[in-house]
Amino acid sequence: MSTLNIAIDGPAGAGKSTVARKVAAELGLTYIDTGAMYRALTWKALKQGLDLGDELSLGNLAHSTKIRLIRASDGSLQVECDGLDITDKIREPAVSGAVSTLAAYPAVRKRMVELQQAMAARGGVIMDGRDIGTQVLPEAKFKFFLTASLAERARRRWLELVSLGFNPDLQELEAQITARDTQDENRETAPLIVAPDAAVIDTDGLSIEEVVDKIVGVVTGKSE
């Protein structure tokens, strides 16, 4: 499995990150959360008060920012931006509301894709995001697209934010996710689409373990 690369795409709240982490653990792969990279850059842009409408400044920021994804001893993913641990900060509502705007810029995506492809060059990685199977790892041996209903995705995001100490409004989350879907699906550069050779998995009504088992079964050739 060491040279194997797996791509997992899907909209916000579809369970990509949780599933990818568990699949990585089962198959002995390195998990790369590309969404966390965009969130880290968004957090820094907001922290510096940059104009999110200025693509040039944000592109320059992407090139000058050092983002590291570190596997902690307990198996969790730690996100560092310029040496600072911002693992929890990238999940703040302000970041969630702005990340799609920043991620839509070609200059930003170009740099992020370069970094992601460099991480995957030796193989043995599983990446999740919105353009992994179509742009970042188009030659990945296995590609999956996870989806779920809007209500279910909003519920998952609500639970995530509550666990981090926030008090979100479920209807507002549904509106935010709908807006993000629209942005992601209609951006000119690397829109959120299903790769022609990707297996689509609707995660409504499925546990995380059931989704993981489906993917591991396909990859190992043991699926029913």
Sequence and secondary structure as in RCSB ss.txt:
>XXXX:A:sequence
MSTLNIAIDGPAGAGKSTVARKVAAELGLTYIDTGAMYRALTWKALKQGLDLGDELSLGNLAHSTKIRLIRASDG
SLQVECDGLDITDKIREPAVSGAVSTLAAYPAVRKRMVELQQAMAARGGVIMDGRDIGTQVLPEAKFKFFLTASL
AERARRRWLELVSLGFNPDLQELEAQITARDTQDENRETAPLIVAPDAAVIDTDGLSIEEVVDKIVGVVTGKSE
>XXXX:A:secstr
 TT EEEEE  TTSSHHHHHHHHHHHHT EEEEHHHHHHHHHHHHHHTT  TT HHHHHHHHHH  EEEEE TTS
 EEEEETTEE TTGGGSHHHHHHHHHHHT HHHHHHHHHHHHHHHTTS EEEEESSIIIII TT SEEEEEE  H
HHHHHHHHHHHHHTT    HHHHHHHHHHHHHHHHH SSS     TT EEEE TT  HHHHHHHHHHHHHT   
